[in-house]
Amino acid sequence: MTALGLVGAGRPTIWYDEAVTLSLLQRPFGELWGVLREIDAVHAVYYVVLRGWTAVMGDSIGSVRAFSALGVGVTAALVVLLVARHQRLRTAVASGLFTGVAPGLAWAALDGRSYAWSAAFAVLATLALDSACRHRRRRDWLLYGLVCVLACWWHLYLVILVAAHGIAVMVGFPKGRLSWTLTAAVTAVGALPLAVIGWRQRDQVSWLADTNYTWHRMLLNQLASGPASDLRMLRMLVVGALLALGAYGVVHLWRKGRRWLPAVLALWSGLPTVVAMISTFVGGGMHPRYVAFAVPAFAIAAAIGVLALPKWTPAVAGVAMLVAISPLVVEQRAPSAKPDDLRRIAATAGDEDAAAVYFTVSKARSIQSAYPEHFDGLVDVSAPVDATPEPFFAGVRDPETIKGVDVDGLRVLVYGTRAARGAERLRQLGCRSEPVTGDRHFAVTLYTCPSLTDP
């Protein structure tokens, strides 16, 4: 599954969140803590671990995505270990393979963020809980608590998984209620500092209020993540089959009197998904990728459901799912598969006959951070006078300090965001503008400025 994740991993463009990752990797280690005190502290453990990885493997986007591909592979391997405790080996292996190719998680292997490993932590925590319930030893409950604390520090939304574990214990293993309650209390205390910091930095996800996710769009992107394309109907078909087969697998196990595993799978998959869908109604700060750690539970339940079908139908259902999923996995590797096409946006710096660039806001510098080679030799009109950096990228110069001599006769490419597309100061100096290109979040405009020596 790791090898599959590496296939075509370099094709998709770098997008804004990955540019943030690369920016923090390229800073001195001491500066990282200064940034995390202001913003993005919820990803602090990921950044620290990733720096160790890139110290050996290099800090290119390929290396960063390889770390994510490894995370998906580890997730699939842990799924095999978990399922093999309760089902035949072929069911366990099928569950692991299906976890790795499920579109709702396969995209994480191509993404330079923490979500692939959040899924691995979810399976590891469930594996630790299974051991604690199986052996009923104090050391196993302590180990489970330790894994839960680490998981929550890796990805704070994994507290939802801990809650799902608790409900599963109440339903499927009543004798473990007290032990789980005590362990969950320790986990809550251990994760509390990050929760407090995350609450103070909640403004960093305020943009989610403008995403206009509906509950069904949230579900679609969680289980079959991919770019908006002509394959939307296929994605809906895959999600429908995943839900139907998963439900059948859970019911099949329950009817056979095996209450523990179906309870865990139903709550592990269901509770994070329901929370995410409810957030669409109340305007909460949720995104489908935040609950990607629930996808392995869907995959396990669906694999069990497929293999529980009568006679020859498991082979047919398995082949049908593989045929349906393959185009989605291929689509995730398209050059423009990411939310922001920074590669195409950055290429304009070389395609246009321009001598200078101007970034309207710090966020627009993510384009340069992702593909710096396109900006070599170009004058940065917006370079800040002081050296005080913004949290992720360098700041921008006060527009009022730009004089006509700074842009005398220059063709300036202006890189802006949807909220700050143009450069009003350049228009005040007599520069003429013409649009070049753009995507969902960024826009490029060419400004041709007059020469001060013209009669």
HELIX and SHEET records of a PDB file:
HELIX    1   1 THR A    2  LEU A    6  1                                   5    
HELIX    2   2 TYR A   16  LEU A   25  1                                  10    
HELIX    3   3 PHE A   29  GLU A   38  1                                  10    
HELIX    4   4 ALA A   41  HIS A   43  5                                   3    
HELIX    5   5 ALA A   44  MET A   57  1                                  14    
HELIX    6   6 ILE A   61  ALA A   84  1                                  24    
HELIX    7   7 LEU A   89  VAL A  101  1                                  13    
HELIX    8   8 PRO A  103  ALA A  106  1                                   4    
HELIX    9   9 TRP A  107  LEU A  110  5                                   4    
HELIX   10  10 TYR A  115  HIS A  135  1                                  21    
HELIX   11  11 ARG A  138  TRP A  154  1                                  17    
HELIX   12  12 LEU A  156  LEU A  158  5                                   3    
HELIX   13  13 VAL A  159  GLY A  172  1                                  14    
HELIX   14  14 PRO A  174  GLY A  176  5                                   3    
HELIX   15  15 ARG A  177  ARG A  200  1                                  24    
HELIX   16  16 ARG A  202  ASP A  210  5                                   9    
HELIX   17  17 TRP A  215  LEU A  223  1                                   9    
HELIX   18  18 ARG A  232  ARG A  255  1                                  24    
HELIX   19  19 TRP A  260  VAL A  282  1                                  23    
HELIX   20  20 PRO A  288  ALA A  294  5                                   7    
HELIX   21  21 VAL A  295  LEU A  307  1                                  13    
HELIX   22  22 THR A  313  GLU A  331  1                                  19    
HELIX   23  23 LEU A  342  ASP A  351  1                                  10    
HELIX   24  24 SER A  362  ARG A  365  5                                   4    
HELIX   25  25 SER A  366  ALA A  370  1                                   5    
HELIX   26  26 PRO A  372  PHE A  375  5                                   4    
HELIX   27  27 PRO A  399  THR A  401  5                                   3    
HELIX   28  28 GLY A  404  VAL A  407  5                                   4    
HELIX   29  29 GLU A  424  GLN A  428  1                                   5    
SHEET    1   A 5 VAL A 379  ASP A 380  0                                        
SHEET    2   A 5 ALA A 356  PHE A 359  1                                        
SHEET    3   A 5 ARG A 411  THR A 417  1                                        
SHEET    4   A 5 PHE A 442  THR A 448 -1                                        
SHEET    5   A 5 ARG A 432  GLY A 438 -1                                        
END                                                                             
